[in-house]
Amino acid sequence: MEDITSLLDSTMRFVLSGIERELRLGIDWRASGRGRNVFRRAAIYAGAMARDLVRIPLHHPDGIAQARFRARIQYIECTVVPTVGFFLEHYPLSQHQRDSLSTALTELGGCIELQSDGRMRALDEWYATMEEFAVLTERCEKTADALAAAVRERSRLSGAESEKDHRHT
């Protein structure tokens, strides 16, 4: 049986690494349109829109991008935020890990706000702009980086403790 420290380490690594992988998955091409000229943005948008229109009658398993955007926000709000909050509240963490997880929560909060940051709330909940796709992708990437940093720090700390225990035996 594992000791409690290694069990805590492997649990944190298992849970946060899965979330990190999910947040690194791209949602839609529209995110790549940020900062491009008008013609390139129009081409990206038209291509993504045409792809989505084809996917609707085919009942494509990936769904349409707008639904994927909302699903990502819901995943963040209902799964990621409570999970990161749990680790912050209940786990023994170094200050570096606390800082990394706090950064992740800040980025996640910015993601959740994307669904209701427009002038017309009903439209904003239904439709995400190219800019919102880009911001969500960017914030998810920053969150994933922060989670990875917390896991790396946890592994580094447990490796140092394990090495210290071996020297004393």
Secondary structure, 3 states (H helix, E strand, C coil): CCCHHHHHHHHHHHHHHHHHHHHHCCCCHHHHHCCCCHHHHHHHHHHHHHHHHHHHHHCCCCCCHHHHHHHHHHHHHHHHHHHHHHHHHHCCCCHHHHHHHHHHHHHHHHHHHHHHCCCCHHHHHHCCCHHHHHHHHHHHHHHHHHHHHHHHHHHHHHHHHHHHHHHHC
